Amino acid sequence: MTSGPVGEENDTGRGQLIMTTTVTTAATRPRLTLEQFEARRDTKPASEFVCGEIFRKSMPNPMHAVIQNIVSFLLRRFIMRAGRGEVGSEWRCTFGPPGDIRSYVPDLVYITEERVPADLGEPFRAAPDLAVEILSPNDRPGRLLRKVLFYLRHGVRMVWVIDPKRRSVTVYTPDADERELVAGDTLDGGDVLPGFRVPVTDLFPRERVATR
């Protein structure tokens, strides 16, 4: 699930940006440091820190919540059997190159056993091995793509972007083109989660016929 801005630009849908009328412009709005951001009280939904700006994550709808629970269960079941690593939802990850350290809160993350911190109550100050983002109706494709690219350029080994509307998952890795998987395909964990395999249809609740 990508973030919504707290005083930020809006995508027009044509590759252009327009400023909202209720906030100051980026040119006049002071930018925060990471230390200032971390000193603030966290919000629900969580806020993310990108290039000195704060972005509030979208409020999840019921479909998003169900999918998040399903994927969390599938990952948890696998790592308990395999005896390695840790999976968590809404686990803050703060990482990036000097001068562009960002603080993201993926919908789900997986971290390999040797990298799991001793204190799970603190943000993870590195890139997760796997980041999972579940699309919400008001997510902006351009902002999501920028987030995924940042993930891949700075240490995330695999990203799953789950689209509830299309009932698909797009797999991103740093060294290959993205792959969209749909019903009939199988999602695997690659080198990040070797041995993990699940039908794409198992990521989603069963389809139901609407009744009056």
WOQUIHU-V208078 format. One line per field, one symbol per residue. ss: DSSP state (A for helix, B for strand, O for the rest). psi: psi as a letter, one per 20 degrees, with the letter a starting at -180 (. if undefined). A space follows every 10 residues. Layout:
ss: ???
psi: ???
//
This chain:
ss: OOBBBOOOBB BOOOOOBBBO OOOOOOOOOO OOOAAAAAAO OOOOOOBBBB OOBBBBBOOO OAAAAAAAAA AAAAAAAAAA AAOOOBBBBO OBBBBOOOOO OBBBBOOBBB BOAAAOOOOO OOOBOOOOOB BBBBOOOOOO AAAAAAAAAA AAAOOOOBBB BBBOOOOBBB BBBOOBBBBB BOOOOBBBBO OOBBBBBBBA AAAOOOOOOO OO
psi: prqqqnmrrq piikjrpqqq ijrrrhhipq qqrhghghiq pqrorqqqoo ljqpppqqpq rhgggggggg hggggggghh hhkqaqqqql opporrrpil proqnqhqqp pqgiipqhoi iqqolrpqhp ppppqqhjqp gghgghgggg ghikiphqpp opohgilrpp ppqhjrqqpp papirpprjb igmpipppqh hiiqqqpqpp q.
//
